[in-house]
Amino acid sequence: MLVDSSRSVGENAAVGSAVGAPLVATDPEGGALTYTLSGGDGSFSIDAGDGQLRVAGSLAPGDGGARGATVRRGSCCAARSLH
């Protein structure tokens, strides 16, 4: 289960900037978790080990406005809109 997963970042954030705090997820069986992104337009990346979202591309308003991506951990997924 992903916990506290809403994130936003300003449109002028530099590539590499953190998007809020790392995502937090729990595995009811206590297993190790990895995070991946799917969908989206390449504007964001995620650290597979700690769940930290980062800006990976331009977020300028002329480049499309609000962005979204799906964060996956283990076999569960949850769609999250990132602005």
BAVOLUM-786506 format. One record per atom (N, C-alpha, C): residue number from 1; y negated, z negated, x negated; residue in three letters. Coordinates in nm, 4 decimals. Each point is the difference from the previous one (the first is absolute). Last residue first. Layout:
BEGIN
 mardo        Y        Z        X drenvex
   NUM        Y        Z        X     ALA
...
//
This chain:
BEGIN
 mardo        Y        Z        X drenvex
    83  -1.7309   1.0400  -0.1730     HIS
    83  -0.1320   0.0632   0.0138     HIS
    83  -0.0761  -0.0153  -0.1270     HIS
    82   0.5389  -0.0057   0.2099     LEU
    82  -0.0868  -0.0457  -0.1073     LEU
    82  -0.1310   0.0739   0.0094     LEU
    81   0.4585  -0.1317   0.3204     SER
    81  -0.1151   0.0860  -0.0172     SER
    81  -0.0918  -0.0601  -0.1033     SER
    80   0.5494  -0.0399   0.0862     ARG
    80  -0.1251  -0.0720  -0.0175     ARG
    80  -0.1111   0.1007  -0.0225     ARG
    79   0.5634  -0.0630   0.1641     ALA
    79  -0.1152   0.0878  -0.0207     ALA
    79  -0.1262  -0.0839  -0.0084     ALA
    78   0.5157  -0.1334  -0.1356     ALA
    78  -0.1068  -0.0295   0.0959     ALA
    78  -0.1169   0.0904  -0.0304     ALA
    77   0.5764  -0.0906  -0.1155     CYS
    77  -0.1290   0.0633  -0.0239     CYS
    77  -0.0979  -0.0419   0.1085     CYS
    76   0.5195  -0.1190  -0.2634     CYS
    76  -0.0925  -0.0126   0.1134     CYS
    76  -0.1306   0.0703  -0.0305     CYS
    75   0.3831  -0.0662  -0.3015     SER
    75   0.0395   0.0937   0.1043     SER
    75  -0.0907  -0.0066   0.1218     SER
    74  -0.1955  -0.1446  -0.4699     GLY
    74   0.1408  -0.0066   0.0344     GLY
    74   0.0354   0.1045   0.1023     GLY
    73  -0.4756   0.0050  -0.0007     ARG
    73   0.0644  -0.0944  -0.0901     ARG
    73   0.1447  -0.0119   0.0457     ARG
    72  -0.4774   0.3302   0.0788     ARG
    72   0.1415  -0.0304   0.0220     ARG
    72   0.0458  -0.1031  -0.1012     ARG
    71  -0.4722   0.2302   0.2478     VAL
    71   0.0528  -0.0838  -0.1070     VAL
    71   0.1441  -0.0320   0.0352     VAL
    70  -0.3539   0.4133   0.1450     THR
    70   0.1054  -0.0911   0.0416     THR
    70   0.0507  -0.0741  -0.1216     THR
    69  -0.5081   0.2253   0.1229     ALA
    69   0.1250   0.0168  -0.0732     ALA
    69   0.1006  -0.0987   0.0573     ALA
    68  -0.5519   0.2276   0.0637     GLY
    68   0.1130  -0.0823   0.0416     GLY
    68   0.1213   0.0298  -0.0858     GLY
    67  -0.5955   0.0595   0.0546     ARG
    67   0.1281   0.0401  -0.0580     ARG
    67   0.1101  -0.0907   0.0547     ARG
    66  -0.5452   0.1777   0.1329     ALA
    66   0.1043  -0.1025  -0.0040     ALA
    66   0.1313   0.0570  -0.0519     ALA
    65  -0.3771   0.3317  -0.1144     GLY
    65  -0.0150  -0.1233   0.0781     GLY
    65   0.1144  -0.0973  -0.0174     GLY
    64  -0.0963   0.4661  -0.2109     GLY
    64   0.0919  -0.0220   0.1105     GLY
    64  -0.0093  -0.1306   0.0758     GLY
    63  -0.2706   0.1909  -0.3823     ASP
    63   0.1386   0.0342  -0.0325     ASP
    63   0.0980  -0.0395   0.1098     ASP
    62  -0.4776  -0.0947  -0.0131     GLY
    62   0.0158   0.1438   0.0130     GLY
    62   0.1410   0.0474  -0.0278     GLY
    61  -0.1280  -0.4604  -0.0627     PRO
    61   0.0053   0.0379   0.1404     PRO
    61   0.0186   0.1492   0.0229     PRO
    60   0.1994  -0.2487  -0.4381     ALA
    60  -0.1320   0.0430   0.0470     ALA
    60   0.0098   0.0491   0.1444     ALA
    59   0.3384  -0.1740  -0.3254     LEU
    59  -0.0120  -0.0501   0.1366     LEU
    59  -0.1342   0.0395   0.0613     LEU
    58   0.3630   0.1646  -0.4332     SER
    58  -0.1329  -0.0115   0.0596     SER
    58   0.0067  -0.0507   0.1435     SER
    57   0.4133  -0.1396  -0.2998     GLY
    57  -0.0755   0.1240   0.0123     GLY
    57  -0.1333  -0.0258   0.0687     GLY
    56   0.3205  -0.3463  -0.0880     ALA
    56   0.0573   0.1007  -0.0899     ALA
    56  -0.0753   0.1319   0.0041     ALA
    55  -0.0282  -0.5743   0.1113     VAL
    55  -0.0598   0.1299   0.0297     VAL
    55   0.0542   0.0990  -0.1028     VAL
    54   0.2969  -0.4307   0.1308     ARG
    54  -0.1129   0.0426  -0.0818     ARG
    54  -0.0507   0.1350   0.0496     ARG
    53   0.3484  -0.4649   0.1311     LEU
    53  -0.0514   0.1330   0.0322     LEU
    53  -0.1198   0.0294  -0.0885     LEU
    52   0.4303  -0.3478  -0.0718     GLN
    52  -0.1453   0.0197  -0.0081     GLN
    52  -0.0354   0.1448   0.0305     GLN
    51   0.4510  -0.2352  -0.0269     GLY
    51  -0.0610   0.0377   0.1279     GLY
    51  -0.1502   0.0196  -0.0031     GLY
    50   0.3548  -0.1070  -0.3580     ASP
    50  -0.0781  -0.1095   0.0582     ASP
    50  -0.0740   0.0359   0.1288     ASP
    49   0.3159   0.3028  -0.2433     GLY
    49   0.0479  -0.1361  -0.0207     GLY
    49  -0.0784  -0.1071   0.0715     GLY
    48  -0.1020   0.4812   0.0012     ALA
    48   0.1317  -0.0212   0.0589     ALA
    48   0.0463  -0.1442  -0.0101     ALA
    47  -0.5043   0.1910   0.0425     ASP
    47   0.0851  -0.0506  -0.1072     ASP
    47   0.1337  -0.0372   0.0630     ASP
    46  -0.3321   0.3847   0.2011     ILE
    46   0.0429  -0.1390   0.0127     ILE
    46   0.0872  -0.0359  -0.1193     ILE
    45  -0.4181   0.3778   0.1861     SER
    45   0.1269  -0.0210  -0.0679     SER
    45   0.0364  -0.1467   0.0190     SER
    44  -0.3564   0.3995   0.2496     PHE
    44   0.0424  -0.1332  -0.0403     PHE
    44   0.1302   0.0053  -0.0778     PHE
    43  -0.2147   0.3908   0.1752     SER
    43  -0.1185  -0.0811  -0.0267     SER
    43   0.0355  -0.1388  -0.0526     SER
    42   0.2878   0.3819   0.1597     GLY
    42  -0.0116  -0.0263  -0.1426     GLY
    42  -0.1219  -0.0827  -0.0363     GLY
    41   0.1350   0.1126   0.4528     ASP
    41  -0.0489   0.1199  -0.0686     ASP
    41  -0.0161  -0.0204  -0.1503     ASP
    40   0.3460  -0.2143   0.4232     GLY
    40  -0.1305  -0.0092  -0.0632     GLY
    40  -0.0348   0.1268  -0.0756     GLY
    39   0.5106  -0.1701   0.0585     GLY
    39  -0.1070   0.0551   0.0815     GLY
    39  -0.1319  -0.0111  -0.0737     GLY
    38   0.3174  -0.3551  -0.1660     SER
    38   0.0362   0.1339   0.0458     SER
    38  -0.1098   0.0474   0.0933     SER
    37   0.1146  -0.4070  -0.4098     LEU
    37  -0.0853   0.0592   0.1025     LEU
    37   0.0600   0.1329   0.0415     LEU
    36   0.2249  -0.4847  -0.2163     THR
    36  -0.0322   0.1413  -0.0167     THR
    36  -0.0963   0.0402   0.1114     THR
    35   0.2509  -0.4724  -0.2590     TYR
    35  -0.0924   0.0603   0.0952     TYR
    35  -0.0196   0.1474  -0.0341     TYR
    34   0.3936  -0.4259  -0.0726     THR
    34  -0.0822   0.1029  -0.0624     THR
    34  -0.0824   0.0654   0.1105     THR
    33   0.3001  -0.4982  -0.0860     LEU
    33  -0.0629   0.1039   0.0812     LEU
    33  -0.0687   0.1020  -0.0889     LEU
    32   0.4350  -0.3928  -0.0224     ALA
    32  -0.1188   0.0585  -0.0619     ALA
    32  -0.0527   0.1129   0.0874     ALA
    31   0.2811  -0.3971   0.2410     GLY
    31   0.0157   0.1073  -0.0982     GLY
    31  -0.1327   0.0472  -0.0568     GLY
    30   0.1249  -0.3441   0.3585     GLY
    30  -0.0484  -0.0403  -0.1313     GLY
    30   0.0122   0.1056  -0.1085     GLY
    29   0.0916   0.0055   0.4929     GLU
    29   0.1163  -0.0321  -0.0830     GLU
    29  -0.0405  -0.0372  -0.1419     GLU
    28  -0.3194   0.1371   0.3321     PRO
    28   0.0678  -0.1178   0.0528     PRO
    28   0.1217  -0.0420  -0.0830     PRO
    27  -0.4492   0.2362  -0.1719     ASP
    27   0.1350   0.0449   0.0293     ASP
    27   0.0765  -0.1223   0.0486     ASP
    26  -0.5559   0.1370  -0.0160     THR
    26   0.1108  -0.0907  -0.0259     THR
    26   0.1309   0.0675   0.0360     THR
    25  -0.5495   0.1301  -0.1563     ALA
    25   0.1149   0.0223   0.0877     ALA
    25   0.1083  -0.1006  -0.0368     ALA
    24  -0.5574   0.1489  -0.0914     VAL
    24   0.1023  -0.1036  -0.0118     VAL
    24   0.1104   0.0323   0.1000     VAL
    23  -0.4262   0.2750  -0.2868     LEU
    23   0.0747  -0.0226   0.1231     LEU
    23   0.1070  -0.1045  -0.0264     LEU
    22  -0.4507  -0.0058  -0.2977     PRO
    22   0.1306   0.0659   0.0131     PRO
    22   0.0627  -0.0286   0.1365     PRO
    21  -0.5243  -0.0156  -0.0005     ALA
    21   0.1045  -0.0725  -0.0716     ALA
    21   0.1319   0.0769   0.0117     ALA
    20  -0.4328   0.3021   0.0536     GLY
    20   0.0357  -0.1344   0.0457     GLY
    20   0.1030  -0.0653  -0.0902     GLY
    19  -0.0628   0.4312  -0.1496     VAL
    19  -0.0326   0.0017   0.1427     VAL
    19   0.0466  -0.1346   0.0557     VAL
    18  -0.1476   0.1762  -0.5250     ALA
    18   0.0939  -0.0673   0.0894     ALA
    18  -0.0511   0.0086   0.1427     ALA
    17  -0.1222   0.3736  -0.3807     SER
    17  -0.0440  -0.1251   0.0617     SER
    17   0.1096  -0.0573   0.0892     SER
    16   0.0174   0.4318  -0.2291     GLY
    16   0.0579  -0.1141  -0.0693     GLY
    16  -0.0399  -0.1339   0.0582     GLY
    15  -0.3227   0.4054   0.0721     VAL
    15   0.1441   0.0178  -0.0170     VAL
    15   0.0515  -0.1149  -0.0862     VAL
    14  -0.4440  -0.1111   0.2627     ALA
    14   0.0471   0.0840  -0.1109     ALA
    14   0.1518   0.0126   0.0023     ALA
    13  -0.3399  -0.0813   0.4318     ALA
    13   0.0888  -0.0693  -0.0936     ALA
    13   0.0517   0.0980  -0.1047     ALA
    12  -0.2964   0.0709   0.3989     ASN
    12  -0.0439   0.0279  -0.1367     ASN
    12   0.0852  -0.0717  -0.1039     ASN
    11   0.0619  -0.0456   0.4798     GLU
    11   0.0159   0.1424  -0.0323     GLU
    11  -0.0426   0.0344  -0.1414     GLU
    10   0.1976  -0.4937   0.1419     GLY
    10  -0.1187   0.0826   0.0170     GLY
    10   0.0216   0.1428  -0.0459     GLY
     9   0.3953  -0.3111   0.2011     VAL
     9  -0.0714   0.0165  -0.1265     VAL
     9  -0.1196   0.0906   0.0264     VAL
     8   0.4383  -0.3180   0.2560     SER
     8  -0.1065   0.0997   0.0040     SER
     8  -0.0705   0.0005  -0.1341     SER
     7   0.4835  -0.2018   0.2906     ARG
     7  -0.0825   0.0169  -0.1196     ARG
     7  -0.1103   0.1012   0.0264     ARG
     6   0.4415  -0.3242   0.2295     SER
     6  -0.1181   0.0810   0.0275     SER
     6  -0.0879   0.0054  -0.1245     SER
     5   0.4253  -0.2587   0.0614     SER
     5   0.0034   0.1335  -0.0591     SER
     5  -0.1189   0.0893   0.0320     SER
     4   0.2459  -0.4868   0.0479     ASP
     4  -0.1405   0.0223  -0.0332     ASP
     4  -0.0205   0.1374  -0.0615     ASP
     3   0.4921  -0.0617   0.0047     VAL
     3  -0.0889  -0.1059   0.0456     VAL
     3  -0.1420   0.0338  -0.0418     VAL
     2   0.5195   0.2495   0.0875     LEU
     2  -0.1282   0.0013  -0.0705     LEU
     2  -0.0921  -0.1033   0.0632     LEU
     1   0.5545   0.0109  -0.0143     MET
     1  -0.1172   0.0000   0.0832     MET
     1  -0.1246   0.0000  -0.0885     MET
//
